[in-house]
Every structure is written in C-alpha cells, then in structure tokens.
Amino acid sequence: MKPLAVLLLLAVTFMACSSKYPGFDKTSTGLYYKLYKVGSDTVKPKNGDWISLHYKMSGVSKGKDTLLFESKKQSPDAIRMQLPASDYKGDIYEGLRMLSAGDSATFLINADSLFRKTFRQGMRPRFIDTNSMVTFSVHVLTVDKPEALKKKEQDDLQAYLKTNNVTVQPTASGVYYIEKTAGSGIKIDTGCQVKLHFKVSLINGKQIFSSFERPDPIQFSYGKRFDTPGLNEAIGLMKKGTKATVIVPSSM
C-alpha cells in the first residue's frame, strides 16, 4: 500500500498546484495553458520558423478583464511573424512553440514580465493591475520552415518573370528594376527631395499599400531611411517622370 499512497499523494499535490487557475494546465516552467482545438498537423514551430496566427489579448484593470488587442479587429489578415527565442521561461513564445497549425489555446502570462521583458516597455502600463495575468487567446493558422519559404519564393519569382516576359537582370542585391517610362532631369542622389507615388503588392498581385489613393504624393529626403532598402535602391535609379516596376527580395 505504500507505493500507492505515494502515487496518490503526488497526484493530489500536482492538482493543487494547477488549481490556482481552474481549467488550466501548467508547464514545468510555470506557463499556464488551456487547449481548445487541436489541428491534424503535428509539426510544432521552432525558433526561426514563420507562423501566421490570430490572437486576442486582455488584461486586468481595476479588477476587471479589459481587452487590450484583437488582431481580427485590426485586420482580417492573419499576423505573420518569425518566432524568436524566449525572453524568459514561461513566456508567450514558449506557448506558441506548443501549437501546430490549426491549434487554438489560451495562455496566462504575468503582466509585469510580459511588458518589461517581451514588449521591452520598462514597466507594465499603470492601468494594468500589479501581479495580474495577461490572457492570450491564440489560433495558429500556418507553420512554415524558412527553407520551404525560400524555395517557394524562388518558384513564384520565376513564374512571375516568365508570365510577364521580364528579361532584365537583377542588381547585385537581387532587385529587379523594370523601367516602364523613362524620366528626365538630374539623377536622384543623397540629399535630393523626392516626391513620388508607389504601390506595394505581393508577387501574386495582392495589394498591401498604395499612396495613389491619397491626394498628395509622398515626400522624403533621399539618402535617409524611407522604406525598404530595395525600394531605396530602385529610386536611386530613377529621374523625374520615371515609372517603374520593382521586384524586391523578401530578405530586403
């Protein structure tokens, strides 16, 4: 009977440790979690993998649960991120590494640790109760390895070049500069004040941003960081009146 008594004692002790937040399990690092829906995929992300997800974050303010952020309210598109290493044991990144594509879960993260260590804010916001927990409700949509994404990018690029009969060679950095209309005037150089309109799309045509929808063009001083290094490089090849299509590698 002694071994049985020991096993029962251990079981009761474990349940007591997990009962602080009913319905939640607890990892050895102190992360509280609750799984709702488990997808059929079993591949879990590792540091450096790309994941897309939707999440909702709420905190405790004056004893009441308060919504802090909900990705679906900000944009119908999923949030895409490259999973970094954990900032500390039991952080939200550890929770994300527990989930495969199709999985949903809720995680409880200490507010002080989250804002100080993960969000790098120095301290938690004053309206969030001290020693309270922030609730993350997460649904992971996809998990992609960098190697697979790199191959897909190259396949998509080659298909685009062939479909659009692009014959220009890329620059040393990998930028394809396809001039549609030649401009005139001085060459753009450091210190020049540039006004331009531009549209950004994925290579499949999905638009991400367009300044053409604004009444005025965008103005900036060339040589200072404006957008991506690829776009800056392309603008340096243009003159007043030039129109061009530019293909920029995702690494830029």
Secondary structure as UniProt FT lines:
FT   HELIX           2..18
FT   TURN            19..20
FT   TURN            22..23
FT   STRAND          25..26
FT   TURN            28..29
FT   STRAND          32..37
FT   TURN            47..48
FT   STRAND          50..61
FT   TURN            62..63
FT   STRAND          64..70
FT   HELIX           71..74
FT   STRAND          79..82
FT   TURN            89..90
FT   HELIX           92..96
FT   TURN            97..98
FT   TURN            101..102
FT   STRAND          104..110
FT   HELIX           111..113
FT   HELIX           114..118
FT   TURN            126..127
FT   TURN            130..131
FT   STRAND          133..144
FT   HELIX           146..163
FT   TURN            164..165
FT   TURN            172..173
FT   STRAND          176..181
FT   TURN            190..191
FT   STRAND          193..196
FT   STRAND          199..201
FT   TURN            203..204
FT   STRAND          207..210
FT   HELIX           211..213
FT   STRAND          218..221
FT   TURN            222..223
FT   HELIX           229..235
FT   TURN            236..237
FT   STRAND          243..247
FT   TURN            250..251
//
